Amino acid sequence: MGYLIYTNILSELRKDKKANAGVLDWYAQTNGNSLYVSVLTLGETFGHAKLAFLKQYLPFENGIPSDDTFRRFFRAIAPEKFQELFVEWVRVWLNSDVAEKVIAIDGKRLRGSYDGNQSAIHMVSAFASEV
């Protein structure tokens, strides 16, 4: 079984001795190969770590957006339009340098991530490798 780790768990683990004992016990008993970090968590964590850098481009007056804000943003995107633009973007990058590589695409539906009338979160990862 795999576990998707969100910001709250990472924050708890970073507290060391002040961390919640239940979280520490669970983490100690869990195989590290079954832990996965949410892309939303990566974005939020990266944002906090690189806030000074990011402020060169946007003001971030209220700090880094939370994973809920990212989730609302992605839900507002029209899937058909996203697909059209994504395919167009991939075609721009598909040239002779990558023509001989295999692009492995992995999609996952996050169980239990649905919210009311909204469907569950779907994630896609792509990896390039030599043939």
C-alpha positions in Angstrom: 0.0 0.0 0.0 1.2 3.5 -0.8 0.7 6.7 1.2 0.4 10.2 -0.3 2.1 12.7 2.0 0.7 16.2 2.4 2.2 19.3 3.9 0.7 18.7 7.4 2.6 15.4 7.7 5.9 16.9 6.5 5.4 19.8 8.9 4.8 17.4 11.8 7.9 15.3 11.0 10.1 18.4 10.9 9.2 19.3 14.5 11.5 16.5 15.7 10.8 16.0 19.5 7.8 18.2 19.5 6.0 16.2 16.7 2.8 14.3 17.3 3.7 10.9 18.8 1.1 9.1 16.6 2.6 10.6 13.4 6.1 9.6 14.5 5.0 6.1 15.3 3.2 5.7 12.0 6.3 7.1 10.1 8.7 4.8 11.9 6.6 1.7 11.0 6.1 2.7 7.3 8.3 1.5 4.5 9.9 4.5 2.9 9.3 3.0 -0.6 5.5 3.3 0.0 5.6 7.1 0.7 4.8 9.6 -2.1 4.7 13.4 -1.9 1.8 15.2 -3.4 2.7 17.6 -6.3 0.7 20.2 -4.4 2.8 19.6 -1.3 6.0 19.9 -3.4 4.8 23.2 -4.8 3.9 24.6 -1.4 7.2 23.4 0.2 9.2 24.8 -2.7 7.3 28.0 -2.5 8.2 28.5 1.2 11.8 27.6 0.6 12.2 29.9 -2.4 9.8 32.8 -1.4 12.5 35.5 -1.9 13.3 34.2 -5.4 9.6 34.0 -6.3 9.0 37.5 -5.1 11.1 38.7 -8.0 8.2 37.8 -10.3 5.0 38.2 -8.2 4.4 40.1 -4.9 3.0 37.1 -2.8 1.5 39.7 -0.4 -0.3 36.9 1.4 2.5 34.4 1.3 2.6 31.1 -0.7 -0.8 29.7 -1.8 -1.9 26.7 0.1 -2.5 23.3 -1.4 -6.2 24.1 -1.3 -5.6 27.2 -3.4 -3.7 25.2 -6.0 -6.5 22.6 -5.9 -9.1 25.2 -6.6 -7.0 26.6 -9.4 -6.6 23.3 -11.1 -10.3 22.5 -10.8 -11.1 25.7 -12.6 -9.2 24.6 -15.7 -11.4 23.3 -18.5 -10.0 19.7 -19.2 -10.6 19.9 -22.9 -8.8 23.2 -23.3 -6.0 21.9 -21.0 -5.6 18.8 -23.2 -5.5 20.9 -26.4 -2.8 23.2 -25.0 -0.8 20.3 -23.4 -0.7 18.5 -26.7 0.4 21.7 -28.5 3.1 22.2 -25.9 4.4 18.6 -26.2 4.6 19.0 -30.0 6.8 22.1 -29.6 9.3 20.0 -27.5 9.0 16.9 -29.7 12.1 17.2 -31.9 15.0 15.1 -33.0 16.7 15.4 -29.6 13.9 13.5 -27.9 12.6 11.4 -30.9 14.6 8.3 -29.8 13.6 8.5 -26.2 10.7 6.8 -24.5 8.4 9.0 -22.6 6.7 7.0 -19.8 3.5 8.5 -18.7 1.9 7.4 -15.5 -1.5 8.5 -14.3 -3.1 8.1 -10.9 -6.5 8.8 -9.4 -6.2 9.8 -5.8 -8.8 7.8 -3.9 -10.8 9.8 -1.4 -9.8 13.1 -2.9 -13.2 14.0 -4.3 -14.9 17.0 -2.8 -18.7 17.3 -3.0 -19.7 17.4 -6.7 -16.1 17.6 -7.8 -14.5 14.4 -9.1 -11.3 13.0 -7.6 -7.9 14.4 -8.3 -6.0 12.9 -11.2 -2.2 13.2 -11.4 0.0 12.6 -14.4 3.8 12.0 -14.3 6.1 11.8 -17.3 9.6 10.4 -17.4 12.0 10.4 -20.4 14.5 7.6 -20.9 16.9 6.3 -23.6 15.7 3.5 -25.9 
